[in-house]
Amino acid sequence: MLPDLPPLPALTRAEGEVIDRYLEAVDLLGRINPARGDDTYRGLRAAQALVSTAVELRDALALMHQRGESRLCADTLARALRTLDGVRRAARVGFPPEQN
């Protein structure tokens, strides 16, 4: 049985799309990270996918702007990112701990 996760905060459809595309881009950047990978083909595939993900993220943000959603509610979006395991996922983008 899966543990109970905290509920996602209320988001507009466009905000949800921004969160989803952002986390997808973070996951791809983690796969591209040369400090964590050992396979150039895997990084190449992730870099190719990042292009379309960036376009989708741009489109989601443009839709929000067109609808008059000119401000991001950072606290709410950060809570959504944490709920969706964004902290662990984003950590893969950074450098691994230095080994002595």
C-alpha positions as CSV (number, residue, x, y, z in Angstrom):
1,M,0.0,0.0,0.0
2,L,1.3,3.4,-1.0
3,P,1.8,6.1,1.7
4,D,-0.7,8.9,1.8
5,L,0.7,11.9,0.0
6,P,-0.2,15.4,0.9
7,P,-2.9,16.8,-1.4
8,L,-1.8,19.0,-4.3
9,P,-2.8,22.6,-3.8
10,A,-5.5,24.0,-6.0
11,L,-4.0,25.0,-9.3
12,T,-5.4,26.3,-12.6
13,R,-5.1,23.9,-15.5
14,A,-2.3,26.2,-16.9
15,E,-0.5,26.2,-13.6
16,G,-0.7,22.4,-13.5
17,E,0.7,22.3,-17.0
18,V,3.6,24.6,-16.1
19,I,4.4,22.4,-13.1
20,D,4.3,19.2,-15.2
21,R,6.5,20.6,-18.0
22,Y,8.9,22.1,-15.5
23,L,9.4,18.8,-13.7
24,E,9.7,17.0,-17.0
25,A,12.5,19.5,-18.0
26,V,14.2,19.0,-14.6
27,D,14.1,15.2,-15.1
28,L,15.6,15.6,-18.5
29,L,18.4,17.9,-17.3
30,G,19.1,15.3,-14.6
31,R,19.6,12.7,-17.3
32,I,21.9,15.1,-19.3
33,N,24.0,16.0,-16.2
34,P,27.5,14.9,-17.2
35,A,28.6,14.7,-13.5
36,R,26.0,12.0,-12.9
37,G,25.9,10.0,-16.1
38,D,28.0,7.5,-17.9
39,D,26.2,7.2,-21.2
40,T,26.4,9.8,-24.0
41,Y,23.5,8.3,-25.9
42,R,21.2,8.6,-22.9
43,G,22.2,12.2,-22.5
44,L,21.8,12.9,-26.2
45,R,18.2,11.4,-26.1
46,A,17.4,13.5,-23.1
47,A,18.8,16.7,-24.7
48,Q,16.7,16.0,-27.8
49,A,13.5,15.6,-25.7
50,L,14.4,18.7,-23.7
51,V,13.8,20.9,-26.8
52,S,10.1,19.8,-27.1
53,T,9.6,20.0,-23.4
54,A,10.9,23.6,-23.3
55,V,8.5,24.5,-26.1
56,E,5.6,23.0,-24.1
57,L,6.7,24.8,-21.0
58,R,6.9,28.1,-23.0
59,D,3.4,27.5,-24.4
60,A,2.0,26.8,-20.9
61,L,3.5,30.0,-19.6
62,A,2.2,31.9,-22.6
63,L,-1.3,30.6,-22.1
64,M,-1.2,31.8,-18.5
65,H,-0.1,35.2,-19.6
66,Q,-2.8,35.4,-22.3
67,R,-5.4,34.5,-19.8
68,G,-4.3,37.4,-17.6
69,E,-2.5,35.2,-15.1
70,S,0.4,37.6,-14.9
71,R,1.7,36.5,-11.5
72,L,3.0,33.2,-10.3
73,C,2.0,32.3,-6.7
74,A,5.4,31.0,-5.8
75,D,4.3,29.5,-2.4
76,T,1.5,27.5,-3.9
77,L,3.6,26.3,-6.9
78,A,6.5,25.4,-4.6
79,R,4.1,23.3,-2.5
80,A,3.0,21.5,-5.6
81,L,6.6,20.9,-6.7
82,R,7.4,19.5,-3.2
83,T,4.3,17.2,-3.3
84,L,5.4,15.9,-6.7
85,D,8.9,15.0,-5.4
86,G,10.5,18.1,-7.0
87,V,13.2,18.4,-4.4
88,R,14.6,14.9,-5.2
89,R,14.2,15.3,-8.9
90,A,15.9,18.7,-9.0
91,A,18.8,17.4,-6.9
92,R,19.9,15.3,-9.9
93,V,20.6,18.5,-11.8
94,G,23.3,19.5,-9.3
95,F,26.7,18.0,-8.7
96,P,27.0,14.8,-6.7
97,P,28.9,15.1,-3.4
98,E,32.7,15.2,-3.8
99,Q,34.3,11.8,-3.1
100,N,37.6,11.9,-1.2
